[in-house]
Amino acid sequence: MSDLRNLRILDIQHNKISTIQSTSLTPLHHLQELDLSLNKITNFTTVAEAVNNLTELSSLNLSANTISNLSNSQRLRALQSLNVLDLSYNSIGDLDLSYLYMPNLKSLMIMQNNMRAINASSFNSVPKLAMINFDKNPLNISFLLGIQLPYLTELHWSSMRPQLDDNLSIPCQVFQSLPKLQVLYIMHSKISSSKIGQIGECTNLTSLILSTSGLRVLSKGNFQKFRYLKVLYLNKCKINTIWNGTWIGLVSLHTLILERNELAFLQDKLFSPLIGLEYLDLSKNSLTYINNEAFEGLRNLKTLILKDCKIAVIKTKNFIYLGSLTFLDMQDNCISRIRKIGNELNFNKRDTKNPFINLKHLESLDMSYQNQRYKDPVSKTLFKGLQSLKKLNVQGIPSSFFINVSFTFLSNLTDFDMSETFQRSDFNSSVALIQKCNQTRYLHLDNNEITNLPEDIFTGFNLLEKLSLKKNKLRNISEKFVKPLLQLRNLDLSMNPLLCYCENYWFHNWSEFNTQVQIPFLKSYTCFGQVAYEINFINQDLSFCKNDLSSLFFSVSFVFTLLFLVISLVVVKMKWSVLYIYHMIKVWLQWKIQREKRLYMYDAYISYCSDDEDWVTEELLPHLESQDRHKYNICFKPRDFTPGIYHIDNIQAAIKNSRKTICIVSRNYLKSQWCKVEAEIACSRVFYEKEDVLLVVFLEEIPDFRLSAYHKLRKLIKQNTYINWPEEPEGNEFFWFKLRKALDAGIYEDDSMQLCVAD
């Protein structure tokens, strides 16, 4: 631990440490708190030696180990700076502090050690001890006789064996030897209510904790001797009756806990002697109703807990004397009626009056979980008089109860809990109820089975800082419902069945990188996708959603669908007109194309191999260029190709600038690579330009299989006619007639042929 010189707190609890070397903690010069609880340490001396040089150590926790005694040797060990020592849940049968000097120790916890004896003189080594806890030990209080603890202010002596009973002579001697004792814990004792006063006579207690003591009945004057008492715990004491006068003399009492007793009735003016009382807990009793005058005299009461008391009726006069009340907890009751002086007004009537009108300083009201079904809403003025209310909890009350309630009286409301209020109703129909409280800063809508949030639900919530929607059924989180919340700092959407789809891509990105709004437990969020099991929401990769084309696809499909419908409608309604227009356009386009076809430099380009050049020069060219009837402008390679240009470029230019291409096919033609290139280019023009520009002349008979390499030419020959050079001279004239006719195809007879002649 040499690198931890500045360590202040070391927590190594719940391990299997059995011993500590004396130098293990030496480097930790600034250590202040050391927790070694829940280990297997048996020797306290080794621990004392290890911490002996830690001059700043103030707290040492050794609870839940197996320590049986505190001094295995006769050597004195000093723990100069120690303030708190916890030795609870060990096996220290005999408490002896004789060989430990702890001059600054103030708190010592040794509860549940099976301790049976104490060396009273050993407490001289802890002169400043202010608190000691002996709870749950089989130890007689007589062992404390003669102990000198002048600074002890707090003593825990609860659940002891034997228990304290009505014989209080020895306990009182012990208490009297502790002049500064102020806080006494004697829970689970057998002291009767009539004997409690004896403790008041021998002490100056400010706090008395008598929980689980079985007092049953409290009578007049039981606590009269406790003149300085400020805090009194009487919870779980099975008290069923408290008579008037019980609290006489407790003028300084400010906290009274009567939780979990059997009280069914509170007498008038029962608490009137408690003029300084500020906190009263009556929760979990059987108070079905409260007397009008029960709280008379409690003019300084600020907190009243009536939780789970089975209260069914509230009278408007119940709180008339509680003008200073700031916190009222009435959750888990059965409130169904409100009475006003003689007139009974049901909660399920529209003329219900305002029961809280006298609580003008009330800041917190908890009405959650009333075990009553409300069929009809209450009146508009239910919250009248609560102008100071800041926190309102109506969790578990059906939303129909508040339909007519006005929230204008709650001008200072900042925290509103409406969890579990919409489970049996349509949430969307209750949006108006939520929007009534748009001035709140904290809004809780947990566990309401909300499946979808209207986008405008939080419009106007300009002050909202925290929004909790956990434990609902939200699948998609819309950006629009968060956008109006400019002051939002905390958004809790945990335990919702979110979907791992692109609809949540915005929330996925925003929740992880937004620095203004905190998302509690974000890493625990799960979502559901196409797989059956849950996926961690943050670890889910939704980056593909950036290029979401769904809107584009929708727009395109919509346009095409609309065009299809319009065209179909036009065809059905104007069939003959459309056909007429179609044919007119077709004729016009054909005429335009045919006119464009005349603008060529040549009428034809001759594709041949060099072996057939003699036939071309002696037969073909004279008949096409020298005849009197019609002369054609023929592109002939040796004559018309441009010098200095690549041969392939000359071929492409010649075919492009010629209206037709005449392929002179022979066996030698099929063997020539350049002829193959020319045939491919000519065929490509046929396929891509959709024009009949190719003329094929066979000089000799060629089997079909020899054309396999010329697949495009072969395909065209199967679809179109071709011309064979006749073997007999008598057929020559017919050959030239067919060739001229093929060359003239597509040219109007009334137009003269236009030739483009290269310069």
Secondary structure by P-SEA (a helix, b strand, c coil): ccccccccccccccccccccccccccccccccbbbbcccccccaaaaaaaacccccccbbbbccccccccccccbbbbbccccbbbbcccccccccccccccccccbbbbccccccccccccccccccccbbbbcccccccccccccccccccbbbbcccccccccccaaaaaaaaacccccbbbbccccccccaaaaaaaaccccbbbbccccccccccccccccccccbbbbccccccccccccccccccccbbbbccccccccccccccccccccbbbbccccccccccccccccccccbbbbccccccccccccccccccccbbbbccccccccccccbbbbcccccccccccccccccbbbbcccccccccccccccccccccccbbbbccccccccccccccccccccbbbbcccccccccccccccccccccccbbbbccccccccccccccccccccbbbbccccccccccccccccccccccccccccccccccaaaaaaaaaccccccccccccbbbbccccccccccccccccccccaaaaaaaaaaaaaaaaaaaaaaaaacaaaaaaaaaaaaaaaaaaaaaaaacccccbbbbbcccaaaaaacccccccccccccccccccccccccccccaaaaaaaaaaaccbbbbbccccccccaaaaaaaaaaaaaaaaaccccbbbbbcccccccccccaaaaaaaaaacccccccccccaaaaaaaaaaaaaaccccccccbbbbbcc
